[in-house]
Structures are given as structure tokens and as C-alpha cells.
């Protein structure tokens, strides 16, 4: 079993009166994942090593599925205004009237889109970036929602793939991954 989850970057300044000033350095959380591999077969290690080599360590991003958060069900991602035709898919977390918007970038398949609860196929979508372009701008106040699965873009968090050969038939080590925005460069 591995570990992972969202991380923010916050700068905190402690004041003389005991108060503190907080400044968010990142607008969006970056998810990180640590996955130990214990006693995996050498063939499985070779596949992992191939991926690491093709990505050149931290250099190239690739798709990864967060098994704890990879589905959307009627997630609202926008509202029509009669003129805008391009929207970013997202998931919204709402607690006590405060929201956090997590943009969704990597889609394995075309999701189901709805305008005011009615499914539509009058759009195109970039599966790499999660941007939707409607054929006709949705009408003012139209609620836009989506359902489907998504991956995230990650890269290796280090330029080293360390392993040990404790057992002549198995390999042990750790893989660290870090979420990144949708890449502009070619991906492996």
C-alpha cells in the first residue's frame, strides 16, 4: 500500500503579538503519491524502470489514476452566459459556503455532458486538457455538468529510481509521483 494526497504551499509570517499572516503560494493543490514496491517480480520492475527511463526521471509527465478520486457524477463545471463557448472541466468541493475548484485535465474517454440536466453531444473536448468547447454557447444561466472518469498528470518526483535486491527473485524500492498541470510537451 502507498500513501498520498493533496499538498498546498503556504507562507506563514509570525507577528510579535502572536497573530500570524498566511499567504497561499499555490492556487491549486498538488497531489503527491508514494508507492513502495516490495518483493515485485523482476519483470514488473523492468516495466517500471522502462517507464522511468522513457520519462527521463522528472522530465516528462504521464497519466495516473488516483484510485480514491477518479470519478465525477453530475459535477457542475460552469454556467452559460449566451456568449462563452469554452469551459474547463472541474470538480468542486464546498464546505459552509466556501468552495475549492479542482481542475480536471486528463480524461480517458469522452464524458457525458449535460446542459440544464439534458445530455448533449454538441461539443468537442480536448481529452488531454479537459477543455470543452460547445458548438453553440450555452444560454444564460444554463447549468453545465459532467459525469465520467478522469486521470491526473504526474511526473516522477526524483531523478533516481532506487531499488534493492534483497531477494534474488524479487525487487524492493519506492516510487514517488507528483501531480503537475496538463503538459504542453509530448508525453510517453
Secondary structure, DSSP 8 states (H G I E B T S, - for coil): --EEEEE--EEEEE-TTS-EEEEES-SS-EEEEEEEEEEE-HHHHHHHHHHHHHHTTTTS-EEE--TTS-EEEEEEEEE--SS--EEE-EEEEEETTEEEEEE--B-SS--EEEETTEEE--EEEETTTTEEEESS---TT-EEEEEEE-BEEEEESSS---EEEEETTEEEEEEEEEE----SS---
